[in-house]
Each structure stands twice: as C-alpha cells, then as structure tokens.
Amino acid sequence: MEWTNRSAYVLMKAKPGMAEKVWKSFQQCDEAIGAWVVTGDWDVIAWVDAYSWDGVYDLVAKMRKENWIESSSSHWVHHGHKNGSWWWDWPAGAWVLWRDNKLNGSWKKTTNWKWAVSSASVPGDWDWVTWVGGKNWNEVWNHVLDFQKPGWQTTTLVPVRSWWNKSWAKNWWG
C-alpha cells in the first residue's frame, strides 16, 4: 500500500528529564500515528498526519511552546509504502533511518521484506525511515544488518517507550 499525504516524522531533543513528558503529550494528539522515546541523538520520534502542512507546523510549534524541547527536526513524507501487517503485531521493532547514495529507487527492495512494515521517504538528513519488526531483538538486529548489505548507510533508533495509535488500523489512508 503506497501513500502520499501530509505525514511527517518529528524528531525531538527534550530538555533534561522531559523526554517521557514529550512522549506522553503526543499520545493526546489525534494527528499522532505513534510516538517513541528512543536511543540516539534524539529523545523522541513521533509520526504525525495532519489535515494540512500548517497543521504539522502548528503541532510542533505547540509542543515547543511548552518549553520541554531543546530542538526539533520535522521531515515530511514524500512517498512510501506499508505492507499488510501492523507495526504493533511484532514483539520487537526499531526505526531505521537510512540512505542510498544512488537514490535510484532501490528503496523498492523494502517492499518485499515482510518485516519492513513501512518505509517512508523523508527528505533531509536521511532519505528513508523504516520500521523493522522482529519476533525478538536478535531478529531485529539481523534485519538492521540487511539494510547495510546493499551499501546503505544507517542509524537505528531503538524505542525505550512505544505508543501506537491503534485507531490508525481503521483510519489508514487508501
């Protein structure tokens, strides 16, 4: 299933001790598909879908007004795909940010990987973000390595806290 819409991935660096508060605040947003406290350079990643690009901007601006955030980086989804499973069906999973130096459509490989639940192009620092699911963490790590085999550069954001807005099972575009 492919989509083109007003989705964005929002990466946030929280002020010390505030990551969980930022994560919980996304859970109050109807526009949020999910939110995660993650390892790495960012503290929270959220996936939002608003009625307009202004709506995405307004949501991020509202969060930053709360004085919980040091910085944020929003990445609109150019296009992408989701397979037939749902993200929360996998016992383990992580977000992989990746880039292919050729940018020649090689992302289509991910459409054949049943464990790559969704991939979205996110112009900016990285070309793509993919949710990698697994039956256990060892399986997830093996799949992360699968991204490196074609020569793609990766960074992996491991969720410490996860929240999926499961109403998206019926709200999904298409």
Disulfide bonds with the S-S distance in Angstrom:
none
